[in-house]
Amino acid sequence: MTDRRIRATDTAEPIVSGVEIVLDSVTKHYPGHRDPAVDRVSMTIPAGAIVVLVGPSGCGKTTTMRMINRLIEPTSGTITIDGRDAAAMHPDRLRRGIGYAIQQAGLFPHLTVAKNIATVPRLMGWDRRRTAARVDEMLELVGLDPGTFRDRYPRGLSGGQQQRVGVARALAADPPVLLMDEPFGAVDPITRGLLQDELLRLQDELGKTIVFVTHDFTEAVKLGDRIAVLGNRSRILQYDTPVAVLAAPADETVAGFIGVDAARKQLMLTRVGDVELGHCPTATEQDSVERLRSALTGQDRPWALVLDRHRRPRRWVSVEQLAHADSLREIGSPPRNTLSLQSTLQDALETLLTHQSAIAIVTGAHGEYVGLITINTLIEHLSALRAEHSADHTAVNGTP
């Protein structure tokens, strides 16, 4: 059974298309070096889970991950994928069944976006029609319009767009396993948060087995179903759920990774989609001004949200702006702060503080409006957590 975190509102079993990976005493010893780079690592990566390897630079986490697809050959030990010994498989066949995404995307600069995504399907002998359909499907899956991006070259894309194409390429042949080596490390913090949200959304839809390498513990808490905190030579200091690692660090080294703000990191464990969202009056650009004026009558907040025909947020409008308007197509100001259902409450807090706002728009999988989150929502959630912890403490110790 996978350890994927499921929202309280979910009733269906999570989708799992990934497979289990088992590392048994895996070691990598480079000639000429006294100590191994990776020393007897053993761990089980559940099918359909995101497992994050986190640790300082040079600790061996990338080497450990690359031994899974044999970009680096283990010196000893065994790695099994879905019960099969990886060492017994032809390296090319093994790698075609494992997606691989790296920092700065690693796209081929001389190939279009479509040809980059089609790399593995073509190697596997897919025909043109099937490959083209898969390219468009993958672009839509990562939130890029096929008609706009299919024939572009990597140099014409932003950093975030390149990373999305990199993920699309890694998933194009529908592999059960995806390896990700600090894939979001070279983009700005805002884009990084959006890409993290996108990965969580994709994982909800696809249920792959994902091994993700990072040196950022906050990223590990946000993304991981399980976190492996690694020390020198990839020695596993602690391997557990984010909740367990935050609540009970195994030793001082793990506590040092967590830092002094463990309480704040608790906000990383709850997604925006887990809490009750607020709402405001909305209208599409085609609706009448009078109808929106009527909807605002008696409301606590003197503003509304104008949506496009796909219900994506376009502009905030106020009562004062509506008083002198004949149409909803031009008036108002674009929203500055938006979050997705996959964003964490920590993301929400940072967004609200950055924009000095008490409210942010929440959007769904296709950018459609689903609600609002406010600073009061975060305060209420933290108050509930404190009350829950206080009750647990009383139950265990008999005193408040």
Secondary structure, DSSP 8 states (H G I E B T S, - for coil): -------TT--S--------EEEEEEEE--TT-SS-SEEEEEEEE-TT-EEEEE--TTSSHHHHHHHHTTSS--SEEEEEETTEEGGGS-HHHHHHTEEEEETTTT--TTS-HHHHHTHHHHHTT--HHHHHHHHHHHHHHTT--HHHHTT--GGGS-HHHHHHHHHHHHHTT--SEEEEESTTTTS-HHHHHHHHHHHHHHHHHH--EEEEEES-HHHHHHH-SEEEEE-GGG-EEEEE-HHHHHHS-SSHHHHHHH-S-HHHHGGGGSBGGGS--B---EEETTS-HHHHHHHHTT-SSSEEEEE-TT--EEEEEEHHHHHT-S-SSS-SB----EEETTSBHHHHHHHHHHTT-SEEEEE-TTS-EEEEEEHHHHHHHHHHHHHHHHHHHHHHHS--
